Amino acid sequence: MGEFFIGARIRRGEFSNYLLRPTSFVYEWISNNFVEKVYKIIILSILLSAFYIFFGGFPINIQTNFQLVFLSVISIIMGAMINFILDLIIGISAFWLDEIEVLNGTNKTVANLFSGKIVPIVFLPSFLGAFVIYLPYRYLISFPIELVLGKLNNQ
């Protein structure tokens, strides 16, 4: 569940319902996030299958090494976990901040830039590229893609 919904529930006072339950509120949000990711994977698989059928293959050469595929799946799962934890931190910050939209927007902008979603990390200036590898955002998109393509540098 996104940080916006967490913050909205805290502001509306609905979060107190979670405090009365014998289980942690995080379990519901993890299951909701997990189901959302499974749904997106199913849709993406259908689209990739249609692309493969209509165009007779993929435009890039993906490594079929079992070890790379296994490590890529693990890195995608860990990237989703990092994203969930960042969203949870921002959402829970609504306890102390009145509005978290600016914090959320800043996080999404920095994540889009430094994850390789807008510009691949290899195209960033060298001083910025050296800095990005220490941030968690690289592991959301860029690292799994580099791993699948077999183009992971020793950084």
Sequence and secondary structure as in RCSB ss.txt:
>XXXX:A:sequence
MGEFFIGARIRRGEFSNYLLRPTSFVYEWISNNFVEKVYKIIILSILLSAFYIFFGGFPINIQTNFQLVFLSVIS
IIMGAMINFILDLIIGISAFWLDEIEVLNGTNKTVANLFSGKIVPIVFLPSFLGAFVIYLPYRYLISFPIELVLG
KLNNQ
>XXXX:A:secstr
  HHHHHHHHHHTTTHHHHHSSS HHHHHHHHHHHHHHHHHHHHHHHHHHHHHHHTS SS     HHHHHHHHHH
HHHHHHHHHHHHHHHHHGGGT S  HHHHHHHHHHHHHHTTSSS GGGS HHHHHHHTTSGGGGTTHHHHHHHHT
     
